[in-house]
Amino acid sequence: MSFPADTPPAVADALGYLQYHLQELTKHQNALEHTINATLVGLTAQLQQLTQLITSSAPALAVAPPPIPMSPPPATPPSPVPAALFKQWMRPKLPSPCDFSSE
């Protein structure tokens, strides 16, 4: 991204940082949208097969439904949250069980 020559470096850095994260969020959004659309296609095909099973009197063909594609989750959080805080947020620490051995 190019800025006017008189753009302060701190402003250019902040804008570059924001642009990078916006691009990362857009990539994640596009991947999720693709997964949702593919899932809907698979579910629609399954629904059509079920409808045919219910409405037809002839035995239905045993056709395996198309697999529902799954995209892997993002390797890193898409936000600027530090990884340690993200992990702590995703996996809250559970209290340890009570020790009744001394009773």
Steps between C-alpha positions, in 0.01 A plus 500: 500500500645839410434815692565866427858606576389713796329207680654457845675162543284407800183556296637302206597215733156496663325501163725222371428295812125548460514418129689176568245386757210599276651284224540208742139534619382511139690176424341328800156630408536374142613156622205478738259615230633228269454238773145615570407494131648153451316375808173643371552325165556168679200546728279598206599181318422294810165674541411425138590134554283485812214666316527243222504219757185627664304582184595209278343160532788329322806404703754779505845462357768463762717796410751629749451869571786725396745566782466830676832680452651648810766765499761490773467762771736796474844421640513828687228726634396756239509784754800680644439331837825351632515122460531441875181693573321327213593155634394601850168627365442185293591260782394638835679333787271269693528480878696202622303225675480510876753292693312288753798278588569685825152438644 
